[in-house]
Amino acid sequence: MLGLFVFVASFISLFTITLTFPNVPPGNFIVDLFRNSETNYLIAGISGDLLISALINGLVWSVIVIVIYCYLRGPEKEKTLPVWVPGYATSRNSKKT
């Protein structure tokens, strides 16, 4: 659950950073690669190309952040269940001799 929080927080922050500084790679490179020079879409006053670049950067860099986070956190600890052994001296059902 904490990994999901890290992913969402990094996505939102990187999306915002890309909207502020539009030349952050790889989003800018990918949008320039497929850019159609005859379209000028504005969505809420922001260029469509900039929004797509911000989405790409948010996803790519968030995946990198979450992979690094999971690597540093390490594997989950194995949870063991308690085992009741009949006849063990401290169990309630053991015979008193």
N, CA, C and O atoms as a DFTB+ gen file, in Angstrom:
388 C
 N C O
     1  1       0.819      -1.189       0.000
     2  2       0.000       0.000       0.000
     3  2       0.870       1.262       0.000
     4  3       0.537       2.271      -0.622
     5  1       1.982       1.172       0.709
     6  2       2.888       2.313       0.746
     7  2       3.514       2.553      -0.627
     8  3       3.791       3.696      -0.991
     9  1       3.740       1.477      -1.391
    10  2       4.285       1.609      -2.740
    11  2       3.340       2.368      -3.655
    12  3       3.785       3.139      -4.505
    13  1       2.035       2.157      -3.488
    14  2       1.041       2.888      -4.277
    15  2       1.087       4.369      -3.947
    16  3       0.986       5.209      -4.841
    17  1       1.239       4.697      -2.669
    18  2       1.344       6.091      -2.264
    19  2       2.592       6.745      -2.865
    20  3       2.541       7.888      -3.319
    21  1       3.708       6.016      -2.863
    22  2       4.949       6.535      -3.450
    23  2       4.763       6.773      -4.943
    24  3       5.212       7.792      -5.467
    25  1       4.098       5.837      -5.639
    26  2       3.869       5.977      -7.068
    27  2       2.995       7.198      -7.372
    28  3       3.325       7.989      -8.257
    29  1       1.892       7.353      -6.650
    30  2       0.970       8.475      -6.906
    31  2       1.636       9.808      -6.575
    32  3       1.498      10.773      -7.327
    33  1       2.354       9.867      -5.460
    34  2       3.029      11.112      -5.084
    35  2       4.097      11.499      -6.103
    36  3       4.223      12.672      -6.454
    37  1       4.864      10.523      -6.579
    38  2       5.895      10.835      -7.568
    39  2       5.262      11.210      -8.912
    40  3       5.771      12.089      -9.607
    41  1       4.153      10.552      -9.286
    42  2       3.489      10.902     -10.542
    43  2       2.982      12.338     -10.505
    44  3       3.203      13.096     -11.450
    45  1       2.309      12.717      -9.432
    46  2       1.753      14.075      -9.340
    47  2       2.876      15.112      -9.330
    48  3       2.774      16.142      -9.997
    49  1       3.944      14.846      -8.580
    50  2       5.027      15.827      -8.530
    51  2       5.745      15.944      -9.874
    52  3       6.074      17.053     -10.295
    53  1       5.993      14.830     -10.550
    54  2       6.674      14.890     -11.845
    55  2       5.778      15.465     -12.934
    56  3       6.267      16.134     -13.845
    57  1       4.486      15.215     -12.855
    58  2       3.536      15.829     -13.784
    59  2       3.560      17.348     -13.626
    60  3       3.574      18.080     -14.616
    61  1       3.565      17.815     -12.385
    62  2       3.598      19.262     -12.115
    63  2       4.926      19.879     -12.539
    64  3       4.955      20.978     -13.092
    65  1       6.018      19.180     -12.281
    66  2       7.335      19.687     -12.688
    67  2       7.407      19.826     -14.200
    68  3       7.964      20.799     -14.707
    69  1       6.847      18.858     -14.929
    70  2       6.881      18.927     -16.389
    71  2       6.007      20.059     -16.914
    72  3       6.341      20.680     -17.923
    73  1       4.894      20.333     -16.245
    74  2       4.077      21.473     -16.667
    75  2       4.813      22.785     -16.439
    76  3       4.626      23.741     -17.191
    77  1       5.647      22.836     -15.406
    78  2       6.410      24.051     -15.111
    79  2       7.633      24.179     -16.015
    80  3       7.912      25.254     -16.544
    81  1       8.365      23.071     -16.188
    82  2       9.565      23.040     -17.028
    83  2       9.334      22.048     -18.163
    84  3       9.579      20.857     -17.971
    85  1       8.875      22.482     -19.331
    86  2       8.446      21.564     -20.382
    87  2       9.539      20.773     -21.079
    88  3       9.216      19.864     -21.844
    89  1      10.791      21.062     -20.864
    90  2      11.847      20.372     -21.604
    91  2      12.430      19.180     -20.866
    92  3      13.565      18.789     -21.140
    93  1      11.689      18.594     -19.942
    94  2      12.170      17.428     -19.192
    95  2      12.058      16.191     -20.082
    96  3      10.993      15.919     -20.636
    97  1      13.163      15.434     -20.223
    98  2      13.093      14.219     -21.037
    99  2      12.421      13.097     -20.251
   100  3      12.378      13.206     -19.025
   101  1      11.913      12.070     -20.827
   102  2      11.811      11.663     -22.214
   103  2      10.524      12.146     -22.879
   104  3      10.349      11.963     -24.084
   105  1       9.622      12.760     -22.111
   106  2       8.338      13.184     -22.668
   107  2       8.473      14.154     -23.818
   108  3       7.797      14.016     -24.837
   109  1       9.341      15.133     -23.662
   110  2       9.540      16.131     -24.710
   111  2      10.068      15.475     -25.990
   112  3       9.642      15.827     -27.090
   113  1      10.985      14.533     -25.848
   114  2      11.544      13.849     -27.011
   115  2      10.476      13.019     -27.734
   116  3      10.408      13.036     -28.963
   117  1       9.660      12.308     -26.990
   118  2       8.635      11.456     -27.597
   119  2       7.567      12.298     -28.285
   120  3       7.114      11.947     -29.374
   121  1       7.161      13.398     -27.670
   122  2       6.162      14.274     -28.291
   123  2       6.735      14.917     -29.551
   124  3       6.030      15.036     -30.553
   125  1       8.004      15.334     -29.518
   126  2       8.625      15.911     -30.715
   127  2       8.746      14.885     -31.835
   128  3       8.677      15.240     -33.011
   129  1       8.925      13.631     -31.481
   130  2       9.053      12.576     -32.467
   131  2       7.744      12.381     -33.243
   132  3       7.774      12.116     -34.444
   133  1       6.603      12.508     -32.569
   134  2       5.311      12.280     -33.200
   135  2       4.499      13.560     -33.416
   136  3       3.299      13.474     -33.674
   137  1       5.098      14.716     -33.320
   138  2       4.376      15.984     -33.382
   139  2       3.792      16.239     -34.770
   140  3       4.440      16.025     -35.794
   141  1       2.575      16.694     -34.761
   142  2       1.916      17.150     -35.983
   143  2       1.914      18.671     -35.921
   144  3       1.237      19.252     -35.074
   145  1       2.653      19.316     -36.794
   146  2       2.845      20.760     -36.715
   147  2       1.596      21.564     -37.055
   148  3       1.573      22.773     -36.824
   149  1       0.563      20.934     -37.593
   150  2      -0.631      21.680     -37.980
   151  2      -1.705      21.710     -36.902
   152  3      -2.736      22.356     -37.090
   153  1      -1.498      21.037     -35.787
   154  2      -2.507      21.038     -34.730
   155  2      -2.056      21.888     -33.564
   156  3      -0.892      21.854     -33.166
   157  1      -2.979      22.643     -33.025
   158  2      -2.720      23.489     -31.861
   159  2      -3.879      23.329     -30.882
   160  3      -4.719      24.220     -30.757
   161  1      -3.922      22.204     -30.196
   162  2      -4.985      21.961     -29.226
   163  2      -4.650      22.628     -27.910
   164  3      -3.512      22.578     -27.445
   165  1      -5.663      23.260     -27.306
   166  2      -5.514      23.816     -25.967
   167  2      -6.535      23.137     -25.069
   168  3      -7.726      23.108     -25.378
   169  1      -6.069      22.600     -23.974
   170  2      -6.939      21.973     -22.994
   171  2      -6.749      22.737     -21.695
   172  3      -5.675      22.701     -21.094
   173  1      -7.800      23.431     -21.264
   174  2      -7.758      24.279     -20.061
   175  2      -6.628      25.300     -20.153
   176  3      -5.991      25.620     -19.150
   177  1      -6.386      25.801     -21.338
   178  2      -5.365      26.818     -21.543
   179  2      -3.948      26.285     -21.624
   180  3      -2.997      27.065     -21.692
   181  1      -3.791      24.973     -21.619
   182  2      -2.458      24.355     -21.690
   183  2      -2.375      23.582     -22.994
   184  3      -3.339      22.934     -23.402
   185  1      -1.246      23.647     -23.635
   186  2      -1.032      22.951     -24.896
   187  2      -1.231      21.441     -24.722
   188  3      -0.812      20.856     -23.723
   189  1      -1.872      20.833     -25.703
   190  2      -2.078      19.383     -25.673
   191  2      -0.768      18.627     -25.696
   192  3      -0.635      17.594     -25.041
   193  1       0.204      19.132     -26.445
   194  2       1.519      18.496     -26.484
   195  2       2.195      18.518     -25.117
   196  3       2.855      17.556     -24.725
   197  1       2.025      19.620     -24.398
   198  2       2.621      19.736     -23.070
   199  2       1.950      18.769     -22.086
   200  3       2.622      18.174     -21.244
   201  1       0.636      18.616     -22.194
   202  2      -0.066      17.672     -21.322
   203  2       0.356      16.229     -21.594
   204  3       0.554      15.452     -20.660
   205  1       0.493      15.873     -22.856
   206  2       0.937      14.527     -23.208
   207  2       2.368      14.303     -22.727
   208  3       2.690      13.231     -22.215
   209  1       3.216      15.296     -22.886
   210  2       4.593      15.203     -22.407
   211  2       4.624      15.034     -20.893
   212  3       5.420      14.252     -20.374
   213  1       3.765      15.759     -20.179
   214  2       3.712      15.655     -18.721
   215  2       3.219      14.275     -18.289
   216  3       3.729      13.715     -17.319
   217  1       2.235      13.724     -18.994
   218  2       1.747      12.384     -18.675
   219  2       2.826      11.328     -18.904
   220  3       3.011      10.430     -18.081
   221  1       3.532      11.440     -20.018
   222  2       4.603      10.486     -20.316
   223  2       5.699      10.572     -19.253
   224  3       6.162       9.547     -18.751
   225  1       6.111      11.790     -18.913
   226  2       7.150      11.956     -17.894
   227  2       6.685      11.439     -16.540
   228  3       7.447      10.783     -15.829
   229  1       5.446      11.730     -16.182
   230  2       4.928      11.246     -14.906
   231  2       4.955       9.734     -14.827
   232  3       5.360       9.172     -13.810
   233  1       4.527       9.070     -15.890
   234  2       4.504       7.607     -15.883
   235  2       5.904       7.005     -15.899
   236  3       6.206       6.111     -15.109
   237  1       6.756       7.492     -16.793
   238  2       8.101       6.911     -16.934
   239  2       8.915       7.102     -15.657
   240  3       9.479       6.141     -15.133
   241  1       8.979       8.322     -15.156
   242  2       9.800       8.581     -13.977
   243  2       9.189       7.976     -12.715
   244  3       9.927       7.606     -11.802
   245  1       7.862       7.866     -12.641
   246  2       7.239       7.227     -11.481
   247  2       7.519       5.735     -11.454
   248  3       7.712       5.161     -10.382
   249  1       7.543       5.105     -12.606
   250  2       7.898       3.684     -12.652
   251  2       9.346       3.499     -12.203
   252  3       9.651       2.550     -11.480
   253  1      10.233       4.387     -12.621
   254  2      11.628       4.308     -12.194
   255  2      11.738       4.503     -10.687
   256  3      12.481       3.781     -10.021
   257  1      11.007       5.471     -10.144
   258  2      11.034       5.728      -8.700
   259  2      10.504       4.524      -7.930
   260  3      11.091       4.144      -6.916
   261  1       9.410       3.913      -8.383
   262  2       8.828       2.788      -7.653
   263  2       9.713       1.552      -7.739
   264  3       9.759       0.771      -6.788
   265  1      10.414       1.353      -8.845
   266  2      11.351       0.224      -8.941
   267  2      12.509       0.421      -7.961
   268  3      12.908      -0.523      -7.278
   269  1      13.041       1.620      -7.888
   270  2      14.119       1.912      -6.936
   271  2      13.620       1.767      -5.502
   272  3      14.329       1.229      -4.651
   273  1      12.411       2.240      -5.229
   274  2      11.837       2.129      -3.892
   275  2      11.664       0.664      -3.488
   276  3      12.012       0.282      -2.370
   277  1      11.137      -0.139      -4.376
   278  2      10.940      -1.562      -4.067
   279  2      12.268      -2.285      -3.895
   280  3      12.377      -3.184      -3.062
   281  1      13.269      -1.908      -4.662
   282  2      14.586      -2.518      -4.523
   283  2      15.202      -2.169      -3.168
   284  3      15.763      -3.036      -2.498
   285  1      15.098      -0.899      -2.766
   286  2      15.681      -0.478      -1.504
   287  2      14.916      -1.031      -0.306
   288  3      15.513      -1.295       0.738
   289  1      13.625      -1.205      -0.443
   290  2      12.818      -1.719       0.658
   291  2      13.073      -3.193       0.887
   292  3      13.008      -3.664       2.023
   293  1      13.356      -3.917      -0.158
   294  2      13.667      -5.325      -0.034
   295  2      12.421      -6.182      -0.052
   296  3      11.305      -5.668      -0.133
   297  1      12.609      -7.494       0.024
   298  2      11.455      -8.389      -0.017
   299  2      10.641      -8.301       1.265
   300  3      11.146      -7.921       2.321
   301  1       9.379      -8.658       1.146
   302  2       8.497      -8.675       2.310
   303  2       8.963      -9.765       3.269
   304  3       9.429     -10.825       2.852
   305  1       8.827      -9.485       4.540
   306  2       9.178     -10.485       5.537
   307  2       8.150     -11.607       5.496
   308  3       6.948     -11.363       5.392
   309  1       8.637     -12.829       5.578
   310  2       7.737     -13.977       5.541
   311  2       7.020     -14.089       6.879
   312  3       7.652     -14.105       7.935
   313  1       5.712     -14.165       6.825
   314  2       4.922     -14.264       8.047
   315  2       4.669     -15.740       8.340
   316  3       4.227     -16.486       7.465
   317  1       4.948     -16.155       9.566
   318  2       4.705     -17.531       9.953
   319  2       3.552     -17.575      10.933
   320  3       3.392     -16.682      11.765
   321  1       2.767     -18.602      10.831
   322  2       1.646     -18.789      11.739
   323  2       2.105     -19.601      12.941
   324  3       2.964     -20.474      12.812
   325  1       1.536     -19.319      14.112
   326  2       1.915     -20.129      15.274
   327  2       1.421     -21.563      15.107
   328  3       0.334     -21.799      14.580
   329  1       2.211     -22.494      15.551
   330  2       1.887     -23.908      15.408
   331  2       1.607     -24.490      16.797
   332  3       2.396     -24.315      17.726
   333  1       0.490     -25.173      16.921
   334  2       0.153     -25.842      18.176
   335  2       0.541     -27.295      18.056
   336  3       0.115     -27.991      17.133
   337  1       1.339     -27.745      18.979
   338  2       1.805     -29.127      18.973
   339  2       1.116     -29.851      20.125
   340  3       1.342     -29.516      21.287
   341  1       0.278     -30.839      19.815
   342  2      -0.365     -31.558      20.913
   343  2       0.671     -32.323      21.739
   344  3       1.570     -32.963      21.194
   345  1       0.529     -32.243      23.041
   346  2       1.462     -32.932      23.912
   347  2       2.655     -32.088      24.305
   348  3       3.507     -32.542      25.067
   349  1       2.731     -30.883      23.806
   350  2       3.828     -30.008      24.201
   351  2       3.594     -29.612      25.651
   352  3       2.443     -29.431      26.049
   353  1       4.605     -29.476      26.424
   354  2       4.483     -29.323      27.873
   355  2       3.690     -28.094      28.292
   356  3       3.067     -28.114      29.353
   357  1       3.688     -27.037      27.508
   358  2       2.990     -25.827      27.930
   359  2       1.616     -25.689      27.299
   360  3       0.945     -24.685      27.536
   361  1       1.172     -26.647      26.512
   362  2      -0.143     -26.521      25.916
   363  2      -1.221     -26.819      26.950
   364  3      -0.958     -27.512      27.933
   365  1      -2.420     -26.309      26.743
   366  2      -3.512     -26.487      27.706
   367  2      -3.997     -27.919      27.779
   368  3      -4.467     -28.352      28.831
   369  1      -3.899     -28.659      26.700
   370  2      -4.422     -30.016      26.648
   371  2      -3.383     -31.071      27.046
   372  3      -3.651     -32.270      26.954
   373  1      -2.226     -30.639      27.478
   374  2      -1.214     -31.645      27.834
   375  2      -1.615     -32.356      29.125
   376  3      -2.233     -31.760      30.007
   377  1      -1.263     -33.610      29.223
   378  2      -1.604     -34.407      30.395
   379  2      -0.671     -34.041      31.553
   380  3       0.529     -33.827      31.381
   381  1      -1.270     -33.980      32.713
   382  2      -0.460     -33.700      33.897
   383  2      -0.158     -35.028      34.573
   384  3      -1.076     -35.754      34.957
   385  1       1.081     -35.341      34.717
   386  2       1.449     -36.609      35.344
   387  2       2.188     -36.416      36.623
   388  3       2.566     -37.392      37.271
